[in-house]
Amino acid sequence: MRDELLGAFDTGVVTALREMAGVEAVHRGPADATADVAVALRLDIGAGWWAVLALPSATATALARRVLAGVADEPDDAMIRDCAAEVLNVTAGQAKTLLYGTPHHFTFATPTTPPAGTAGAAIGFDSECGVFSLRLLPAAAGAPATCSGA
């Protein structure tokens, strides 16, 4: 199941960033551990999973500027976090569509703070805005704290 989810989320990230920000992202192998901005979605599939988008501050800011072009010249921290949450939300929607009608189809909740666990599969990405990662964690990784505004 993990490999099917990873493949769908890999495609979902690439599609979401292209459509939302006009940014090309490419899979670059293992993910870096550096992440100042992280958002998560609970995936309701099997025993449950978490999808976590983790970005260094500079990457998150550059993506927010691209997504919010014409709306906000200098996004503040809350806007940057909300933008990262929306990127993850659209990414999950793309992945969900790709997996529709398969045993791996899932539903998901509103973006929130990531769970404490770090064990799981990760995909590293590179883009003109910087590097970032998407991690899939089993639900056993723990329950996150609720995050307002996401």
N, C-alpha and C positions, 0 to 999 in steps of 0.2 A: 504494500500500500504506500509506503514511504516514497518509493521511487516514482510512482505515478503522481503523487502529490507534488513532489519536487519538480517534475517535468512540467506539470500544469502551472505551478507558481513561477517557474523560470519564464515560461512564455507569457504569463500574466504580467510580470514585472516589465518585460520588454514592451509589450503592447500598451500597458497603462502609461508608461513614461513617454512613449512616442505620441500617444493621443493627447495626454494631459499637458505635456511640457515641450513637445517637439524635441525630446532628448532621446538619443540612441543609447541603449544600455546593452552591454555584452557580458555574457557569463565568463568569468575569469578564473574559475576554480575555487579553491578553499577561501573561506571568508576570513576577513580580519576581525580581531576582537574589539577594535576601537569603535565605540558608538556613544555619542553624547545624546543623541535623540533616538529613542526606541519606542515603537508602538506595537500592539499585539491585537490579534483577533482570535477568539475561541472558535474552533472549527468543530462542528457537530458531525462526526463521522466515526464509526467504530467506537473505540473506547475514548475517543476525543483527542484532538491535537490543538496546538497553538501555532499560528503563523506570526512571526516577529520580524518587523522591518527595522533594521538598525543602521543608523547613518552617523558619520562624524558631523559635527556642527557645521563645518564649512560646506559639506555636500548637501545637508538638509536645507541650509540657507540658500544655496545656489538653485536647488530644485524649487523651493518656494518662490523665489524671484521669477523663475520661468513660468511656473503654474499661475502665479498671481500677476503676471505682466499686465499692465494697464489698470490694475486694481489697487495695488500697493507697491510703491517703489522700494521701501525698506520694511519688510515684514518683521514684526516683533517676535519674541520667543513663542508666544501663544499661537500666532499665525503659522509659524514654522512647524510647530508640533501638530496643529490641526491639518496642515497641508500634508505632512508625513502620514497622518492617520487616513486622510482621503486617498493618498496614493496606495496605501495598503488595502483600503476598502475596494478601490477599483481593481487592484491586482487580484484580490480574492474573488471578485465578481467575474473577472476574465477566467480564472482557474476553475471556478464553479461551472461556468458555461462549457469549458473544454471537457469537464468530467461528467456532464449531464448524461444520464442514461447508463452510466457505468456503475459498478459496485462502489466506486470511490467518490461518487457525488456527495456533496456536503452542503450544509447551511452554515451561516456564521453570524456572530453577534457584532455589536458595535465595538469599534476600536477602544482599547483600554491600555493600561500600564502592563508591560510584560510580566510574566511569572518569574519567580526567582531562579528557577532551574536553567541551566545552560546546555545540558546534554541534549543533543538532537542533530539532525542533518542541517547543513548550511550550504548556501550558494553565495559565492562572492560575485559582485558585479563591478564593472567599470563603466563610467560614462564621462561625457565632457564636463559634468558637474562634480565629478569625484567618485570615489569608491564607496560601496555600501554592501550590506548583506541582507539576505532573507533566510531566516532559520525556522525550521519546523520542529516543534517540541511535542513530545507525548504529553497528554493531559496530566499525567502523574507528576509533571514538573512543578505543579502547585497552582494555586489560584491567585490571580493578580489582585492588587488593590484597585478600586474603582477610580477612574480618572474623569474628572468633570471637563466639559468643553470638547470632548472628542467625539 
